């Protein structure tokens, strides 16, 4: 092991306020856009699953007759 890697890993923040400091502003538009994107992805997944179930039931029905 070299000393450089040990020095890097043993670096401790001396000011505890720095660790817990959060950004003062939150961009609401970005959060809304993320929420809209997540809902869109969930809707697509749900539609794919539903259409797969319907097609599978149709295929099974066709095979039984």
C-alpha positions, 0 to 999 in steps of 0.5 A: 500500500502506498501512503497516498491512498491511505492519506486519501481515505483517512481524510476527515471533515473537521467541520461537521456543518459541512457534512449536513449542509443542504442546498437552500433552493430546490427547483420545483420544475425539475422535480415536477418533470421527474415525477411526470417522467416516472408516471409516464414510464409506469404507464408504459409498463402497465400498458405493456403488461396488460396488452401481454396478458390480453394477447396471451389469453387470446392466443390460449383461447384460439389454441383451445378451439 
